[in-house]
Amino acid sequence: MAPLLPGKVADRSVTARDNRLLLEAVLWKVRTGAPWRDLPDGFGPWNRPLRRFRRWATSGVVQRLFKTTSGNPDLEVVLIDGAIASVHQKAAGAKGAPGTSAWAAPAAS
């Protein structure tokens, strides 16, 4: 993966000096479903990996990584499904006020 990522050792830039940490932060975010603000302190300030991830997404780095690794059977452990990712409480079936659901039958008048 290293050749696909910006900020290699030979580069002079300091912004991407640790790509493994960013990839680990992104995988943690996807695995837990938590907001970026809840990143553990080991990743540094929460907005730093978010800004780098957005830059990578707009510049096509994320797309290149996905295309390269999507056929790799060694990455099967990274699969995410609905049992892992959390959803908003209203989407998870939490009880709301009566008649607020779009699926609820209309009240009889």
Biopython code that builds the backbone (N, CA, C, O; Angstrom):
import numpy as np
from Bio.PDB.StructureBuilder import StructureBuilder

atoms = [
    (1, "MET", "N", (0.800, -1.201, 0.000)),
    (1, "MET", "CA", (0.000, 0.000, 0.000)),
    (1, "MET", "C", (0.839, 1.260, 0.000)),
    (1, "MET", "O", (0.410, 2.295, -0.509)),
    (2, "ALA", "N", (2.012, 1.183, 0.557)),
    (2, "ALA", "CA", (2.834, 2.377, 0.725)),
    (2, "ALA", "C", (3.039, 3.177, -0.562)),
    (2, "ALA", "O", (2.985, 4.406, -0.511)),
    (3, "PRO", "N", (3.272, 2.536, -1.718)),
    (3, "PRO", "CA", (3.468, 3.335, -2.929)),
    (3, "PRO", "C", (2.216, 4.109, -3.356)),
    (3, "PRO", "O", (2.324, 5.087, -4.096)),
    (4, "LEU", "N", (1.045, 3.690, -2.908)),
    (4, "LEU", "CA", (-0.192, 4.369, -3.285)),
    (4, "LEU", "C", (-0.490, 5.597, -2.422)),
    (4, "LEU", "O", (-1.328, 6.426, -2.779)),
    (5, "LEU", "N", (0.194, 5.706, -1.296)),
    (5, "LEU", "CA", (-0.117, 6.765, -0.335)),
    (5, "LEU", "C", (0.781, 7.974, -0.506)),
    (5, "LEU", "O", (1.957, 7.837, -0.844)),
    (6, "PRO", "N", (0.229, 9.169, -0.273)),
    (6, "PRO", "CA", (1.070, 10.370, -0.286)),
    (6, "PRO", "C", (1.923, 10.425, 0.975)),
    (6, "PRO", "O", (1.601, 9.783, 1.975)),
    (7, "GLY", "N", (2.990, 11.177, 0.930)),
    (7, "GLY", "CA", (3.829, 11.372, 2.110)),
    (7, "GLY", "C", (4.765, 10.226, 2.382)),
    (7, "GLY", "O", (4.880, 9.788, 3.526)),
    (8, "LYS", "N", (5.443, 9.723, 1.362)),
    (8, "LYS", "CA", (6.413, 8.655, 1.569)),
    (8, "LYS", "C", (7.655, 9.207, 2.267)),
    (8, "LYS", "O", (7.823, 10.422, 2.373)),
    (9, "VAL", "N", (8.499, 8.338, 2.731)),
    (9, "VAL", "CA", (9.697, 8.736, 3.475)),
    (9, "VAL", "C", (10.559, 9.703, 2.660)),
    (9, "VAL", "O", (11.166, 10.617, 3.219)),
    (10, "ALA", "N", (10.611, 9.504, 1.362)),
    (10, "ALA", "CA", (11.437, 10.363, 0.514)),
    (10, "ALA", "C", (10.832, 11.756, 0.335)),
    (10, "ALA", "O", (11.540, 12.683, -0.059)),
    (11, "ASP", "N", (9.553, 11.918, 0.614)),
    (11, "ASP", "CA", (8.909, 13.229, 0.475)),
    (11, "ASP", "C", (9.377, 14.174, 1.571)),
    (11, "ASP", "O", (9.780, 13.742, 2.651)),
    (12, "ARG", "N", (9.318, 15.460, 1.282)),
    (12, "ARG", "CA", (9.768, 16.449, 2.239)),
    (12, "ARG", "C", (8.639, 16.899, 3.156)),
    (12, "ARG", "O", (8.899, 17.557, 4.163)),
    (13, "SER", "N", (7.415, 16.565, 2.840)),
    (13, "SER", "CA", (6.255, 17.013, 3.599)),
    (13, "SER", "C", (6.181, 16.337, 4.965)),
    (13, "SER", "O", (6.540, 15.168, 5.106)),
    (14, "VAL", "N", (5.719, 17.068, 5.956)),
    (14, "VAL", "CA", (5.561, 16.513, 7.295)),
    (14, "VAL", "C", (4.106, 16.130, 7.551)),
    (14, "VAL", "O", (3.821, 15.427, 8.521)),
    (15, "THR", "N", (3.191, 16.571, 6.713)),
    (15, "THR", "CA", (1.769, 16.357, 6.994)),
    (15, "THR", "C", (1.378, 14.893, 6.959)),
    (15, "THR", "O", (0.459, 14.490, 7.673)),
    (16, "ALA", "N", (2.039, 14.094, 6.162)),
    (16, "ALA", "CA", (1.672, 12.686, 6.049)),
    (16, "ALA", "C", (2.798, 11.783, 6.505)),
    (16, "ALA", "O", (3.085, 10.776, 5.857)),
    (17, "ARG", "N", (3.436, 12.124, 7.600)),
    (17, "ARG", "CA", (4.609, 11.349, 8.015)),
    (17, "ARG", "C", (4.237, 9.972, 8.569)),
    (17, "ARG", "O", (5.073, 9.069, 8.586)),
    (18, "ASP", "N", (2.981, 9.801, 9.023)),
    (18, "ASP", "CA", (2.597, 8.501, 9.545)),
    (18, "ASP", "C", (1.275, 8.053, 8.929)),
    (18, "ASP", "O", (0.210, 8.247, 9.515)),
    (19, "ASN", "N", (1.349, 7.460, 7.758)),
    (19, "ASN", "CA", (0.150, 7.010, 7.061)),
    (19, "ASN", "C", (-0.520, 5.833, 7.755)),
    (19, "ASN", "O", (-1.740, 5.682, 7.687)),
    (20, "ARG", "N", (0.272, 5.000, 8.421)),
    (20, "ARG", "CA", (-0.312, 3.852, 9.126)),
    (20, "ARG", "C", (-1.262, 4.319, 10.218)),
    (20, "ARG", "O", (-2.302, 3.700, 10.438)),
    (21, "LEU", "N", (-0.918, 5.403, 10.905)),
    (21, "LEU", "CA", (-1.782, 5.912, 11.967)),
    (21, "LEU", "C", (-3.108, 6.401, 11.397)),
    (21, "LEU", "O", (-4.162, 6.176, 11.992)),
    (22, "LEU", "N", (-3.059, 7.065, 10.252)),
    (22, "LEU", "CA", (-4.297, 7.525, 9.625)),
    (22, "LEU", "C", (-5.146, 6.343, 9.177)),
    (22, "LEU", "O", (-6.355, 6.332, 9.410)),
    (23, "LEU", "N", (-4.542, 5.358, 8.545)),
    (23, "LEU", "CA", (-5.303, 4.188, 8.117)),
    (23, "LEU", "C", (-5.922, 3.469, 9.312)),
    (23, "LEU", "O", (-7.058, 3.002, 9.235)),
    (24, "GLU", "N", (-5.193, 3.380, 10.396)),
    (24, "GLU", "CA", (-5.730, 2.756, 11.603)),
    (24, "GLU", "C", (-6.892, 3.568, 12.173)),
    (24, "GLU", "O", (-7.868, 2.991, 12.653)),
    (25, "ALA", "N", (-6.802, 4.892, 12.128)),
    (25, "ALA", "CA", (-7.891, 5.748, 12.607)),
    (25, "ALA", "C", (-9.141, 5.560, 11.748)),
    (25, "ALA", "O", (-10.252, 5.493, 12.273)),
    (26, "VAL", "N", (-8.961, 5.475, 10.433)),
    (26, "VAL", "CA", (-10.104, 5.283, 9.530)),
    (26, "VAL", "C", (-10.736, 3.917, 9.780)),
    (26, "VAL", "O", (-11.961, 3.809, 9.840)),
    (27, "LEU", "N", (-9.924, 2.876, 9.927)),
    (27, "LEU", "CA", (-10.462, 1.542, 10.208)),
    (27, "LEU", "C", (-11.170, 1.507, 11.557)),
    (27, "LEU", "O", (-12.205, 0.854, 11.689)),
    (28, "TRP", "N", (-10.632, 2.198, 12.561)),
    (28, "TRP", "CA", (-11.299, 2.268, 13.866)),
    (28, "TRP", "C", (-12.659, 2.934, 13.723)),
    (28, "TRP", "O", (-13.650, 2.473, 14.288)),
    (29, "LYS", "N", (-12.697, 4.026, 12.960)),
    (29, "LYS", "CA", (-13.946, 4.765, 12.752)),
    (29, "LYS", "C", (-14.991, 3.890, 12.078)),
    (29, "LYS", "O", (-16.147, 3.872, 12.500)),
    (30, "VAL", "N", (-14.604, 3.168, 11.041)),
    (30, "VAL", "CA", (-15.534, 2.315, 10.314)),
    (30, "VAL", "C", (-15.961, 1.121, 11.164)),
    (30, "VAL", "O", (-17.128, 0.728, 11.154)),
    (31, "ARG", "N", (-15.014, 0.551, 11.894)),
    (31, "ARG", "CA", (-15.296, -0.630, 12.711)),
    (31, "ARG", "C", (-16.255, -0.316, 13.848)),
    (31, "ARG", "O", (-17.135, -1.122, 14.149)),
    (32, "THR", "N", (-16.104, 0.837, 14.484)),
    (32, "THR", "CA", (-16.936, 1.168, 15.640)),
    (32, "THR", "C", (-18.199, 1.933, 15.273)),
    (32, "THR", "O", (-19.199, 1.848, 15.986)),
    (33, "GLY", "N", (-18.171, 2.674, 14.178)),
    (33, "GLY", "CA", (-19.318, 3.488, 13.811)),
    (33, "GLY", "C", (-19.429, 4.750, 14.649)),
    (33, "GLY", "O", (-20.442, 5.446, 14.584)),
    (34, "ALA", "N", (-18.421, 5.050, 15.421)),
    (34, "ALA", "CA", (-18.438, 6.227, 16.292)),
    (34, "ALA", "C", (-18.113, 7.488, 15.489)),
    (34, "ALA", "O", (-17.506, 7.405, 14.421)),
    (35, "PRO", "N", (-18.510, 8.639, 15.993)),
    (35, "PRO", "CA", (-18.155, 9.883, 15.294)),
    (35, "PRO", "C", (-16.650, 10.153, 15.384)),
    (35, "PRO", "O", (-15.960, 9.633, 16.261)),
    (36, "TRP", "N", (-16.167, 10.970, 14.464)),
    (36, "TRP", "CA", (-14.742, 11.310, 14.455)),
    (36, "TRP", "C", (-14.310, 11.909, 15.780)),
    (36, "TRP", "O", (-13.180, 11.688, 16.216)),
    (37, "ARG", "N", (-15.184, 12.661, 16.428)),
    (37, "ARG", "CA", (-14.819, 13.309, 17.698)),
    (37, "ARG", "C", (-14.487, 12.309, 18.797)),
    (37, "ARG", "O", (-13.845, 12.666, 19.785)),
    (38, "ASP", "N", (-14.917, 11.060, 18.637)),
    (38, "ASP", "CA", (-14.677, 10.045, 19.663)),
    (38, "ASP", "C", (-13.425, 9.208, 19.411)),
    (38, "ASP", "O", (-13.219, 8.191, 20.072)),
    (39, "LEU", "N", (-12.585, 9.628, 18.458)),
    (39, "LEU", "CA", (-11.336, 8.895, 18.235)),
    (39, "LEU", "C", (-10.523, 8.855, 19.527)),
    (39, "LEU", "O", (-10.457, 9.855, 20.241)),
    (40, "PRO", "N", (-9.906, 7.721, 19.839)),
    (40, "PRO", "CA", (-9.047, 7.651, 21.029)),
    (40, "PRO", "C", (-7.896, 8.662, 20.953)),
    (40, "PRO", "O", (-7.473, 9.061, 19.868)),
    (41, "ASP", "N", (-7.409, 9.057, 22.103)),
    (41, "ASP", "CA", (-6.354, 10.067, 22.187)),
    (41, "ASP", "C", (-5.074, 9.661, 21.466)),
    (41, "ASP", "O", (-4.296, 10.526, 21.063)),
    (42, "GLY", "N", (-4.843, 8.372, 21.298)),
    (42, "GLY", "CA", (-3.635, 7.898, 20.625)),
    (42, "GLY", "C", (-3.522, 8.355, 19.173)),
    (42, "GLY", "O", (-2.434, 8.330, 18.597)),
    (43, "PHE", "N", (-4.646, 8.775, 18.575)),
    (43, "PHE", "CA", (-4.633, 9.255, 17.198)),
    (43, "PHE", "C", (-4.384, 10.756, 17.116)),
    (43, "PHE", "O", (-4.314, 11.304, 16.016)),
    (44, "GLY", "N", (-4.253, 11.419, 18.233)),
    (44, "GLY", "CA", (-4.060, 12.869, 18.235)),
    (44, "GLY", "C", (-5.394, 13.585, 18.203)),
    (44, "GLY", "O", (-6.435, 12.970, 18.438)),
    (45, "PRO", "N", (-5.378, 14.885, 17.914)),
    (45, "PRO", "CA", (-6.630, 15.642, 17.836)),
    (45, "PRO", "C", (-7.548, 15.037, 16.770)),
    (45, "PRO", "O", (-7.085, 14.698, 15.681)),
    (46, "TRP", "N", (-8.826, 14.901, 17.067)),
    (46, "TRP", "CA", (-9.772, 14.189, 16.197)),
    (46, "TRP", "C", (-9.883, 14.796, 14.804)),
    (46, "TRP", "O", (-10.129, 14.073, 13.839)),
    (47, "ASN", "N", (-9.706, 16.109, 14.681)),
    (47, "ASN", "CA", (-9.915, 16.733, 13.370)),
    (47, "ASN", "C", (-8.723, 16.558, 12.432)),
    (47, "ASN", "O", (-8.866, 16.754, 11.225)),
    (48, "ARG", "N", (-7.591, 16.205, 12.938)),
    (48, "ARG", "CA", (-6.412, 16.012, 12.079)),
    (48, "ARG", "C", (-6.593, 14.817, 11.143)),
    (48, "ARG", "O", (-6.411, 14.968, 9.935)),
    (49, "PRO", "N", (-6.954, 13.612, 11.668)),
    (49, "PRO", "CA", (-7.187, 12.514, 10.728)),
    (49, "PRO", "C", (-8.398, 12.748, 9.829)),
    (49, "PRO", "O", (-8.412, 12.288, 8.687)),
    (50, "LEU", "N", (-9.403, 13.449, 10.318)),
    (50, "LEU", "CA", (-10.573, 13.744, 9.494)),
    (50, "LEU", "C", (-10.193, 14.624, 8.303)),
    (50, "LEU", "O", (-10.621, 14.366, 7.177)),
    (51, "ARG", "N", (-9.394, 15.657, 8.548)),
    (51, "ARG", "CA", (-8.968, 16.543, 7.449)),
    (51, "ARG", "C", (-8.127, 15.780, 6.429)),
    (51, "ARG", "O", (-8.316, 15.940, 5.223)),
    (52, "ARG", "N", (-7.197, 14.948, 6.911)),
    (52, "ARG", "CA", (-6.362, 14.173, 5.984)),
    (52, "ARG", "C", (-7.194, 13.185, 5.198)),
    (52, "ARG", "O", (-6.967, 13.009, 4.001)),
    (53, "PHE", "N", (-8.161, 12.529, 5.845)),
    (53, "PHE", "CA", (-9.015, 11.581, 5.142)),
    (53, "PHE", "C", (-9.829, 12.293, 4.060)),
    (53, "PHE", "O", (-9.980, 11.767, 2.957)),
    (54, "ARG", "N", (-10.348, 13.470, 4.361)),
    (54, "ARG", "CA", (-11.096, 14.234, 3.355)),
    (54, "ARG", "C", (-10.204, 14.632, 2.178)),
    (54, "ARG", "O", (-10.628, 14.578, 1.024)),
    (55, "ARG", "N", (-8.970, 15.031, 2.479)),
    (55, "ARG", "CA", (-8.032, 15.365, 1.394)),
    (55, "ARG", "C", (-7.772, 14.137, 0.524)),
    (55, "ARG", "O", (-7.768, 14.231, -0.703)),
    (56, "TRP", "N", (-7.558, 13.001, 1.153)),
    (56, "TRP", "CA", (-7.312, 11.768, 0.414)),
    (56, "TRP", "C", (-8.534, 11.387, -0.419)),
    (56, "TRP", "O", (-8.394, 10.920, -1.550)),
    (57, "ALA", "N", (-9.725, 11.585, 0.131)),
    (57, "ALA", "CA", (-10.939, 11.225, -0.601)),
    (57, "ALA", "C", (-11.128, 12.118, -1.820)),
    (57, "ALA", "O", (-11.494, 11.625, -2.888)),
    (58, "THR", "N", (-10.889, 13.410, -1.687)),
    (58, "THR", "CA", (-11.089, 14.323, -2.818)),
    (58, "THR", "C", (-9.989, 14.182, -3.867)),
    (58, "THR", "O", (-10.222, 14.453, -5.045)),
    (59, "SER", "N", (-8.802, 13.765, -3.456)),
    (59, "SER", "CA", (-7.704, 13.637, -4.421)),
    (59, "SER", "C", (-7.642, 12.258, -5.082)),
    (59, "SER", "O", (-6.815, 12.040, -5.967)),
    (60, "GLY", "N", (-8.499, 11.332, -4.669)),
    (60, "GLY", "CA", (-8.547, 10.016, -5.298)),
    (60, "GLY", "C", (-7.700, 8.946, -4.639)),
    (60, "GLY", "O", (-7.643, 7.821, -5.135)),
    (61, "VAL", "N", (-7.035, 9.266, -3.529)),
    (61, "VAL", "CA", (-6.181, 8.287, -2.854)),
    (61, "VAL", "C", (-7.029, 7.141, -2.305)),
    (61, "VAL", "O", (-6.648, 5.977, -2.430)),
    (62, "VAL", "N", (-8.159, 7.455, -1.707)),
    (62, "VAL", "CA", (-9.020, 6.423, -1.121)),
    (62, "VAL", "C", (-9.545, 5.501, -2.218)),
    (62, "VAL", "O", (-9.611, 4.287, -2.028)),
    (63, "GLN", "N", (-9.914, 6.060, -3.346)),
    (63, "GLN", "CA", (-10.410, 5.257, -4.462)),
    (63, "GLN", "C", (-9.319, 4.303, -4.968)),
    (63, "GLN", "O", (-9.596, 3.136, -5.245)),
    (64, "ARG", "N", (-8.090, 4.795, -5.086)),
    (64, "ARG", "CA", (-6.986, 3.929, -5.517)),
    (64, "ARG", "C", (-6.752, 2.801, -4.523)),
    (64, "ARG", "O", (-6.549, 1.653, -4.920)),
    (65, "LEU", "N", (-6.780, 3.121, -3.231)),
    (65, "LEU", "CA", (-6.597, 2.092, -2.204)),
    (65, "LEU", "C", (-7.687, 1.033, -2.294)),
    (65, "LEU", "O", (-7.412, -0.165, -2.223)),
    (66, "PHE", "N", (-8.929, 1.490, -2.451)),
    (66, "PHE", "CA", (-10.040, 0.546, -2.531)),
    (66, "PHE", "C", (-9.906, -0.360, -3.743)),
    (66, "PHE", "O", (-10.090, -1.572, -3.631)),
    (67, "LYS", "N", (-9.589, 0.210, -4.898)),
    (67, "LYS", "CA", (-9.446, -0.602, -6.114)),
    (67, "LYS", "C", (-8.321, -1.615, -5.975)),
    (67, "LYS", "O", (-8.445, -2.752, -6.431)),
    (68, "THR", "N", (-7.227, -1.208, -5.348)),
    (68, "THR", "CA", (-6.074, -2.092, -5.216)),
    (68, "THR", "C", (-6.342, -3.219, -4.231)),
    (68, "THR", "O", (-5.956, -4.361, -4.484)),
    (69, "THR", "N", (-6.992, -2.924, -3.116)),
    (69, "THR", "CA", (-7.162, -3.918, -2.059)),
    (69, "THR", "C", (-8.474, -4.690, -2.141)),
    (69, "THR", "O", (-8.650, -5.657, -1.400)),
    (70, "SER", "N", (-9.396, -4.302, -3.009)),
    (70, "SER", "CA", (-10.698, -4.969, -3.027)),
    (70, "SER", "C", (-10.612, -6.428, -3.457)),
    (70, "SER", "O", (-11.479, -7.217, -3.085)),
    (71, "GLY", "N", (-9.612, -6.809, -4.215)),
    (71, "GLY", "CA", (-9.467, -8.202, -4.633)),
    (71, "GLY", "C", (-8.531, -9.002, -3.761)),
    (71, "GLY", "O", (-8.252, -10.162, -4.067)),
    (72, "ASN", "N", (-8.035, -8.417, -2.681)),
    (72, "ASN", "CA", (-7.065, -9.070, -1.815)),
    (72, "ASN", "C", (-7.785, -9.919, -0.763)),
    (72, "ASN", "O", (-8.453, -9.355, 0.104)),
    (73, "PRO", "N", (-7.675, -11.257, -0.806)),
    (73, "PRO", "CA", (-8.382, -12.101, 0.159)),
    (73, "PRO", "C", (-7.852, -11.961, 1.579)),
    (73, "PRO", "O", (-8.530, -12.376, 2.519)),
    (74, "ASP", "N", (-6.664, -11.392, 1.768)),
    (74, "ASP", "CA", (-6.121, -11.229, 3.109)),
    (74, "ASP", "C", (-6.858, -10.159, 3.899)),
    (74, "ASP", "O", (-6.712, -10.089, 5.119)),
    (75, "LEU", "N", (-7.644, -9.328, 3.233)),
    (75, "LEU", "CA", (-8.345, -8.249, 3.915)),
    (75, "LEU", "C", (-9.796, -8.615, 4.244)),
    (75, "LEU", "O", (-10.611, -7.724, 4.482)),
    (76, "GLU", "N", (-10.129, -9.895, 4.261)),
    (76, "GLU", "CA", (-11.491, -10.302, 4.567)),
    (76, "GLU", "C", (-11.896, -9.930, 5.986)),
    (76, "GLU", "O", (-13.085, -9.778, 6.268)),
    (77, "VAL", "N", (-10.933, -9.781, 6.878)),
    (77, "VAL", "CA", (-11.253, -9.445, 8.264)),
    (77, "VAL", "C", (-11.704, -8.005, 8.417)),
    (77, "VAL", "O", (-12.174, -7.627, 9.490)),
    (78, "VAL", "N", (-11.577, -7.196, 7.387)),
    (78, "VAL", "CA", (-11.928, -5.790, 7.457)),
    (78, "VAL", "C", (-13.400, -5.558, 7.065)),
    (78, "VAL", "O", (-13.882, -4.428, 7.131)),
    (79, "LEU", "N", (-14.104, -6.605, 6.663)),
    (79, "LEU", "CA", (-15.485, -6.460, 6.230)),
    (79, "LEU", "C", (-16.349, -5.862, 7.334)),
    (79, "LEU", "O", (-16.202, -6.198, 8.509)),
    (80, "ILE", "N", (-17.238, -4.986, 6.942)),
    (80, "ILE", "CA", (-18.133, -4.325, 7.877)),
    (80, "ILE", "C", (-19.555, -4.670, 7.487)),
    (80, "ILE", "O", (-19.889, -4.665, 6.302)),
    (81, "ASP", "N", (-20.395, -4.967, 8.457)),
    (81, "ASP", "CA", (-21.800, -5.192, 8.148)),
    (81, "ASP", "C", (-22.668, -4.485, 9.190)),
    (81, "ASP", "O", (-22.155, -3.802, 10.076)),
    (82, "GLY", "N", (-23.955, -4.652, 9.077)),
    (82, "GLY", "CA", (-24.886, -3.962, 9.966)),
    (82, "GLY", "C", (-24.784, -4.403, 11.412)),
    (82, "GLY", "O", (-25.232, -3.678, 12.300)),
    (83, "ALA", "N", (-24.210, -5.567, 11.677)),
    (83, "ALA", "CA", (-24.071, -6.022, 13.053)),
    (83, "ALA", "C", (-22.951, -5.290, 13.772)),
    (83, "ALA", "O", (-22.905, -5.281, 15.002)),
    (84, "ILE", "N", (-22.048, -4.675, 13.016)),
    (84, "ILE", "CA", (-20.913, -3.998, 13.624)),
    (84, "ILE", "C", (-21.144, -2.496, 13.695)),
    (84, "ILE", "O", (-20.922, -1.882, 14.738)),
    (85, "ALA", "N", (-21.584, -1.905, 12.601)),
    (85, "ALA", "CA", (-21.751, -0.457, 12.547)),
    (85, "ALA", "C", (-22.999, -0.055, 13.325)),
    (85, "ALA", "O", (-24.057, -0.665, 13.173)),
    (86, "SER", "N", (-22.869, 0.962, 14.150)),
    (86, "SER", "CA", (-24.023, 1.409, 14.928)),
    (86, "SER", "C", (-24.871, 2.362, 14.092)),
    (86, "SER", "O", (-24.390, 2.982, 13.143)),
    (87, "VAL", "N", (-26.124, 2.460, 14.462)),
    (87, "VAL", "CA", (-27.041, 3.352, 13.773)),
    (87, "VAL", "C", (-27.649, 4.306, 14.785)),
    (87, "VAL", "O", (-27.509, 4.121, 15.994)),
    (88, "HIS", "N", (-28.312, 5.305, 14.289)),
    (88, "HIS", "CA", (-28.978, 6.257, 15.155)),
    (88, "HIS", "C", (-30.083, 5.546, 15.922)),
    (88, "HIS", "O", (-30.671, 4.593, 15.410)),
    (89, "GLN", "N", (-30.378, 5.990, 17.142)),
    (89, "GLN", "CA", (-31.350, 5.295, 17.980)),
    (89, "GLN", "C", (-32.721, 5.185, 17.324)),
    (89, "GLN", "O", (-33.420, 4.194, 17.535)),
    (90, "LYS", "N", (-33.119, 6.172, 16.539)),
    (90, "LYS", "CA", (-34.427, 6.105, 15.887)),
    (90, "LYS", "C", (-34.439, 5.051, 14.788)),
    (90, "LYS", "O", (-35.473, 4.440, 14.521)),
    (91, "ALA", "N", (-33.298, 4.839, 14.154)),
    (91, "ALA", "CA", (-33.215, 3.820, 13.116)),
    (91, "ALA", "C", (-33.107, 2.429, 13.715)),
    (91, "ALA", "O", (-33.344, 1.436, 13.028)),
    (92, "ALA", "N", (-32.750, 2.352, 14.992)),
    (92, "ALA", "CA", (-32.570, 1.063, 15.642)),
    (92, "ALA", "C", (-33.848, 0.579, 16.314)),
    (92, "ALA", "O", (-33.826, -0.437, 17.009)),
    (93, "GLY", "N", (-34.957, 1.279, 16.124)),
    (93, "GLY", "CA", (-36.227, 0.824, 16.673)),
    (93, "GLY", "C", (-36.556, 1.409, 18.032)),
    (93, "GLY", "O", (-37.419, 0.884, 18.735)),
    (94, "ALA", "N", (-35.883, 2.488, 18.416)),
    (94, "ALA", "CA", (-36.191, 3.117, 19.701)),
    (94, "ALA", "C", (-37.604, 3.685, 19.655)),
    (94, "ALA", "O", (-38.068, 4.157, 18.616)),
    (95, "LYS", "N", (-38.273, 3.630, 20.790)),
    (95, "LYS", "CA", (-39.654, 4.107, 20.842)),
    (95, "LYS", "C", (-39.680, 5.621, 20.747)),
    (95, "LYS", "O", (-38.948, 6.314, 21.453)),
    (96, "GLY", "N", (-40.518, 6.116, 19.881)),
    (96, "GLY", "CA", (-40.660, 7.564, 19.710)),
    (96, "GLY", "C", (-42.059, 7.995, 20.082)),
    (96, "GLY", "O", (-42.853, 7.205, 20.593)),
    (97, "ALA", "N", (-42.349, 9.228, 19.828)),
    (97, "ALA", "CA", (-43.686, 9.750, 20.110)),
    (97, "ALA", "C", (-44.682, 9.080, 19.167)),
    (97, "ALA", "O", (-44.340, 8.776, 18.025)),
    (98, "PRO", "N", (-45.932, 8.843, 19.639)),
    (98, "PRO", "CA", (-46.913, 8.186, 18.779)),
    (98, "PRO", "C", (-47.208, 9.011, 17.530)),
    (98, "PRO", "O", (-47.351, 10.232, 17.590)),
    (99, "GLY", "N", (-47.296, 8.319, 16.404)),
    (99, "GLY", "CA", (-47.653, 8.977, 15.153)),
    (99, "GLY", "C", (-46.521, 9.716, 14.474)),
    (99, "GLY", "O", (-46.757, 10.413, 13.488)),
    (100, "THR", "N", (-45.276, 9.585, 14.977)),
    (100, "THR", "CA", (-44.168, 10.308, 14.352)),
    (100, "THR", "C", (-43.494, 9.493, 13.268)),
    (100, "THR", "O", (-42.737, 10.037, 12.464)),
    (101, "SER", "N", (-43.762, 8.183, 13.232)),
    (101, "SER", "CA", (-43.113, 7.338, 12.241)),
    (101, "SER", "C", (-43.785, 7.480, 10.884)),
    (101, "SER", "O", (-45.007, 7.599, 10.789)),
    (102, "ALA", "N", (-42.974, 7.465, 9.845)),
    (102, "ALA", "CA", (-43.513, 7.518, 8.489)),
    (102, "ALA", "C", (-44.230, 6.226, 8.152)),
    (102, "ALA", "O", (-45.062, 6.199, 7.245)),
    (103, "TRP", "N", (-43.918, 5.143, 8.876)),
    (103, "TRP", "CA", (-44.511, 3.831, 8.612)),
    (103, "TRP", "C", (-45.772, 3.587, 9.430)),
    (103, "TRP", "O", (-46.484, 2.611, 9.192)),
    (104, "ALA", "N", (-46.051, 4.450, 10.379)),
    (104, "ALA", "CA", (-47.212, 4.249, 11.233)),
    (104, "ALA", "C", (-48.499, 4.487, 10.443)),
    (104, "ALA", "O", (-48.545, 5.308, 9.527)),
    (105, "ALA", "N", (-49.528, 3.757, 10.819)),
    (105, "ALA", "CA", (-50.832, 3.956, 10.162)),
    (105, "ALA", "C", (-51.397, 5.302, 10.568)),
    (105, "ALA", "O", (-51.229, 5.721, 11.713)),
    (106, "PRO", "N", (-52.067, 5.993, 9.644)),
    (106, "PRO", "CA", (-52.630, 7.309, 9.993)),
    (106, "PRO", "C", (-53.696, 7.166, 11.080)),
    (106, "PRO", "O", (-54.458, 6.200, 11.111)),
    (107, "ALA", "N", (-53.721, 8.146, 11.954)),
    (107, "ALA", "CA", (-54.680, 8.123, 13.060)),
    (107, "ALA", "C", (-56.094, 8.286, 12.519)),
    (107, "ALA", "O", (-56.335, 9.066, 11.598)),
    (108, "ALA", "N", (-57.029, 7.533, 13.109)),
    (108, "ALA", "CA", (-58.439, 7.627, 12.683)),
    (108, "ALA", "C", (-59.028, 8.920, 13.210)),
    (108, "ALA", "O", (-58.803, 9.269, 14.370)),
    (109, "SER", "N", (-59.788, 9.651, 12.373)),
    (109, "SER", "CA", (-60.366, 10.895, 12.843)),
    (109, "SER", "C", (-61.835, 10.759, 13.111)),
    (109, "SER", "O", (-62.480, 11.725, 13.517)),
]
sb = StructureBuilder()
sb.init_structure("model")
sb.init_model(0)
sb.init_chain("A")
sb.init_seg("    ")
for serial, (resi, resn, name, xyz) in enumerate(atoms, 1):
    if name == "N":
        sb.init_residue(resn, " ", resi, " ")
    sb.init_atom(name, np.array(xyz, "f"), 0.0, 1.0, " ", f" {name:<3s}", serial, name[0])
structure = sb.get_structure()
